[in-house]
């Protein structure tokens, strides 16, 4: 397992799997070092994508692992690596969110994230906002 900031050579992998943002946005986020890739034998098998809440606090938008790598600690390794990088970039507080009907909320709580709010959009499950002091 190797974790590092994504490179432009990872763009095709990300475009094929991340249907939430455009290729142009993914390219920019790679250049801004806002996507972290996890690799197995030099091949990407997952990523963590983030931006900034209130333009100040890192907010994890997407944590993804290809199916064969789920439930093996790789997601936790990605999150921990991201959390270790954020103080280097001057941040001591990070955020993420998950829907109330997803088990992911328990994953984040086990990693020390605490509920700090919620967002309720029409016809959507409650979005739980979580934070962690680093």
VENMOLIN-V344917 format. One record per helix or strand of 2 or more residues. SS is the DSSP state (~ for helix, > for strand). FROM is the first residue (numbers start at 1). TO is the last residue. If there is no record, write none. Layout:
# VENMOLIN-V344917
<<SS;FROM;TO> <SS;FROM;TO>>
This chain:
# VENMOLIN-V344917
<<>;2;5> <~;8;17> <~;23;31> <>;35;40> <>;43;53> <>;57;65> <~;67;69> <~;74;88> <>;93;99> <~;104;110> <>;114;119> <>;127;133>>
